[in-house]
Amino acid sequence: MKRIIAWCLTAVVMAATLVAPQSAQAQKAAQPQVFKLGFLSSLSGSLAGLAEGQRKSFVLSVEEVNSAGGLNMPWGKVKVEPYIADDEAKLDVGVRRFREMVEKGVLAITGGIWNPMSGALNEECKINPIIYIPGFVPAKDALLKGNPADAMYTPTFTPWSIGYITVKSIVQTLGKKTIFYIERADSWGTTIREGMEAACKEFGATIVGKDSITIGATDYSAILSKALSSGADFLVNSLTGADGIASIKQAIDMGLDKKMDIFYCWISNTESKGFAPEVLKKLYAQTWFYYDVTGLVDKELVASIKTYSDAYMKRWNEPPDNMGTACYVATQYIFQAVEKAGTFDPRAVAKILATAQFNTVKGPTSFRIDHQPIAKNVTFILKGKGIEERKNPNDWYTVLSTYGGQDVLPPLSVMKY
């Protein structure tokens, strides 16, 4: 009997010895000393200029958190360890880079500038659960009911809202009603058109003509000739990056600006720097973020944007970009969500993203059921400045108006709710 008792005690001690290290290891794994954060975007190709602005904002956000000691987690301060990769604007490359990051222990990913990529990476998040808040405008299909991964949210909206606000501002801010639309031949361009068509019905505007063109085209004369003969009040262009610059320059060369106004429905610093002042002053444009909104009545917004813009300019010696700032805001959501959740577990973080309010450089926001944010100031409507109007080389625009609230998001019925 004594031998049996002794054996049992020995077994208990051995079991405790074996379990204790495993528990410590499990606790250590649940409480990592670094937070591995990935940045994945098209750092090469025709969208590289836009992606570079994202990279700079991403680096700034990481540096700011780390300079404050790291994230405030229940087990102490946790430094952020960045991983940066190029998806080359190719779906197979983007998926491969994503998986490589997951294998390296990356716990959250932002970045991205090519719209179709978001749909592919959202599906990856369902296989390998991870916090994914892309720093750009994701595909609408990725956010339809049942589609978004638990911890996949957007800091912006879908291209539907770009189209909707474009038409709304052309009617309400600029007083015109007929449009010729140049559509980028992918989900970006087609979803913008969906939003435009919805706004046309609501505000009495008309798309009198349209044509589509692929990324990387070099000759826009055929499509611009159609626009020239359409009699439209506005030429609306949904091309971006180098394509957008080339198409607008060719439009001006062909004299379209003498027949109609031109609206660049999603502009960034890359395009702004790429246009000569005499071209830019002929453009109206929409942007998710502009660094100088001094004239707006919302003084809290003006002060918040100035604080961020000053920090960015000090770090990079240039003003922050449109989609670069979206990436910065995406990291704000990620950092605040993991701190509120007290864990890096994507399931717990997803619950926080669904229910909490967040403070961003553009003001307080919360998320709808379809993972899109509700914000007071969603986009800014701009008018380009000529050289004689500029206070400095980066003084590109006058801010005409802002649009925001739930009204600029697609009805939940459109998102299949």
N, C-alpha and C positions, 0 to 999 in steps of 0.2 A: 504493500500500500504506500509506504514511504517513498519507494522508488517511483511509483506512478505519479505521486504528488510532485516529487523533485523533477521528474521528466516534464510534467505539465508546466511547472514554473519556468524551466529552461526554455520550453517552446514559446511561452508568452514573452519572455525577455528577448529571444531571438526575433520573434515576429515584430516586437516593438522597435528593435534595432533596424530591421529591414524597412518598416513602414515610415519611421521618422525621417530618414533621408528623402524618401519619395515624397512625403508631405512637404518638406522644405523645398524640394525641387518644383513641386506643383505650385506652391505659393510664389516662388521666385518667377516662374513662368507667367503667373497671373498678375505679377507686379513688376514688369520689366523696368529697368533703369534707363532705357532709352525708348523713345517713340519713333519708330521708323516710318517716315512719311515720303511717299513717292510723288514725283512729278513726271507726267508722261504727255508729250505734245509733239507737234510736227515741226521739229527744230531744223528740218531740211525740207526743200521743195518750195512751191509758190506761196505757201502760208507761213514760211519760216519767220518773216518779220513780225507777224502777229504772235507767234509762239515765243519769240525772244522777249517780248514785253511781258508775257505770262511768266517766263522763267525769272525775270528780274523781280517781279512782284512776289513770286514764291520765295525766292532767296531772302528778300527783305522781311517777309512775315516770319520765316524761320529764325532769322537773326534777331528780330525783336523779341520773340518768345525766349530764345536762349539767353539773350542779354539780361532778361529779367529772372534768370535762374532756371527756366523751364516751365513745364506745365504743372499746375497745382493739383496733384493727385493725392488720395488718402494716405499713401505710403511715403509721400515726400515729393520734392521737385524732380521732374523727369525731363531731361533734355530731348530735343527733337533732332533726329538724325535724318538728313535729306538724301533721297535717291533721285537722280535726274536721268531721263532716257528719252530718245527720239523715236517716235512711231513712224516717221517718214511719210505720213499721210497714206499709209497702206494698212488695210485691215489685218492681214496676216502678221505683219510686223508688229502692229500695236498689240494684238492678242498675245504674241510671243513675249514681248517686253513686259506686258502685264503679268504674265505667268512667272517670268523670271523674278519680278519684284516680290510676288507672293512667296516664292521659294526662298527669297532672302529674308523673309520675316517682316516685310512691309505691312503695316496695319491699316493704312489709309492711303488713298491716291487722289490727286487732283490733276489739273492741267487738261490739255486737249484743245484742239482748235478746228478739227475737221468733223463736221456734224455727224456723218454716218458712224464714226468711231464710237460714239457714246452708246449706240444701240448694241454694238458687239461687246463692249466692255461691261455693259449692264448685265448681259447674259453670263459673262464670266463671273460676275459677282454672285450669281445664283449658285454656281458650282463651287467657288471659293469665296465664302462670305467675307466681305471686307467693306470698310467705309469708303464710299466712292462719291465724291462731290466734284464733278468736272468743272473746270474753270472757264466755261464757255456756254454756248446755247446748245443743249442736247436735242436729239431727234424727238419729235413729238411721240412717235410710236413707243419709245422707251418709257414714257410716263403714262400711257393709257392704262386703264384699270386692269390690275393683275400683272402688269409688265414690270414695273420698277422693282429692283431688288430692295430688300428691307432697308438697307442703309445707303441707297443711292438717291440723292437729292440734288437739285440744281440751285445755284445762287442767282440764276437769271430767270428764265422762262423758256418756252419753246419758240421756234421761229414763227409760229402762228401769231404771237403777240407783236413781233416786229412788223408783220404785214398789217395787222389790225391798227397799230398806232400810226404806221405810215399813212394810211388812208385817213384816219381820224384827224391827224395833224394837217394833212393837205387841205381838208375841208374846213376844219375849225380854226386852225392857226393861220393858214396861208390862203384860204378863200377860193380854192379851185376844186374842180370835180371830175375832170377826165384824165385818164392815165394810160400810158403805154408802158408795159412791164417787161424788162429784161430779166429772165429767170435763169438762175444757175441750175443746171440739169442734174439735180440730186435732191435728197429729202430737204435740204436747206431751202432751195428755191421753190419747190412745190408747196411746202408748208407755209412759207411766207405768203404765197398766192392764196392759200386757203383763208388765212387771216385777212388779207386784202379783200377777198370776195365777201367775207362776213361783214366787214366794215362798210363796203360799198352798199350793201343792202340796208344797213342801219343809218348811214349818213347821206345816202342819195348820190354817191359817186359812181363812176363807170370805168371799167377797164376796157378801153376801145381797141386795144391790140396787145399782143404779147408774143414773145418768142423765147426759146431756151438755148443755152450754149454751155458747153462743158468746160471744166477747169482746164486751164492751160492753153486756151484758144489764143490766137494772135491776130486774127482779122475779124473785126466786128462790123465791117461795112454793110453787109447784107441785112443784118438785123437792125442796124441804125438807119438804113434807108427806109425800112418799114416804119420805124418810129417817126421819121421825118415826114412821111406822107400820111400819118395817122390823124393829124390835127389835134392831138392830145394837148392838154394844158401842162402835163408833167411827164417827163421820162423818169421812171423809177428803176433803179439799178440794184440788183441783189448780189452782184459779184463782189468779191472781197480780195484783199491783198493786191498782188501784182496784176491780177486779172481786172480788178475794179479800177485800178489806176489807168491801165492801158485802154479800157473801154471808154472811160470818161474823156481821156485825152483825145481819142479818135472822134468821139461825139462832138467835142468842141471844134476840132479840125474840120468836121463836116458841116459846122454851122448850126447844130441842133439848138444851141443856147439862144439863137436869134429867133427860133420858132416856138420854143417851149422852155419851161423851167426844168431843172434837173434835181432830182431827189435821190441822194445816196442813202439807202435805207438802213445801213449798218456800217458806220465809219469808225476808224481807229486812228491812232497816231501814225501808223505806218502809211496809210493812204494820205493823211493830212500833210506829212512831210514830203510825200511823193508828188504832190501837186504844186505847180508854180502858183504864186499868189494870184495872178490874173485868172487862173483856172478855178482856184478854190473859192474866190469871191463870187463865182457864178453858181455855187452849189448850195442847196439846202441838204441837211443830213440829220440822221437820228443816231444817237449813241447811248449806250447803257451807262457810261460814265464820262464826264469831262472834268478836267482838273481845276478849272477856274470858273466857279459859278457865283462870283461875287455879287451879281445883281439880283439874285433870287431873294424872295422875302423870308424864306425859312432860314433864319440865322444859325440855328443849330446844325443844319445840314451844311451850310456854307463853312462853318468853323470846323466841322468834322472832316470835310473834304480837304480843307486847307492844311490841317494837321498832318493828314496822311500824305498829301501831295508834297508838302515841304520835306517830310522825311524821305520820300522817294527821290526827290530832286537832289537832296543832300547825298544820298547813297549812289545815284546813277547819273547825276548831272543832266537830267532830262525829265520832262513831266511824265507822270504815270499814264498808262494806256487804258483803253476801253476794256478789252478782254484780259489784259494784264491785271487790272483791278478786280475783275470777276474772279480770277484765280486767288487774289489776295483775300477777297471776301469768302471764297470757298474754304480757305484755311482758317479764317475766323470762325466759321461754322464748326469746322472739325475740332479746333482747339477748345471752343466753348462747350461743345457737346460732350467731349470725353471728360472734361472737368466736371460738368454737371452730372454726368453718369457715374463718375468715380471709377471708371473702368475703360479699357480699350476693347471690350467685347462688342462686336458690331451689332448684336441683337439688342443689348442694353442701350447702346448709343442711338440706334434706330428709334427707340421709344422716346428718347429725349428730343431727337430731331422732329418727331411727329407732334410733340406737345408743347415744347418750350418756346419762349421768345428769345431772340438773339439780338445783340447790339453789333452793328456793322458800321463801316465807314459811311454808308449811305443811310444810316438810321436804323431804328428797330424794325425787325421783321419776324414773321412766323410762317409756318408752312401749311398749305392746303393739303387736303387728303391725297391729291395727285402729286405731291412732293414738289410743288412749285411755290415760291415765296410770295407772300403778300406784303407789298411795300408801298409807302406813300409816293416816293419818287423813283419810278422804274426806269424811265428814259428821259433824255433831254433832246429837244429839237433845236437845231443849230443853223446859223447862217454864216457862210464862209466870209472871212475878212480879206480885203485887198491889202497890199503892202502899206498903203497910206493910212490904214486904220489900226495897224498893229503897234502894240506897246513893246513887244519883244519878238524874236524870231519864232517863238512857239505860241504866239497869241493868234490862234487860227480862227476862232469862232466867237460870235455873239450868241448867247443862249436865249432863245425866243420863248420857250415854254417847257414845262415838264408834264409827264403823264404817269399815272400810277393807280394803285388800288386794285381791287378784284376785277373791276370792269375791263381792264386791258388783258386779262387772262381769258383763255377760251372757256366758255360755259362748261361746267362739269359734265354735261350731257355729251359734249364733243369729245371729252376724255373718257367716255363710256361709263360714267358713273350715273 
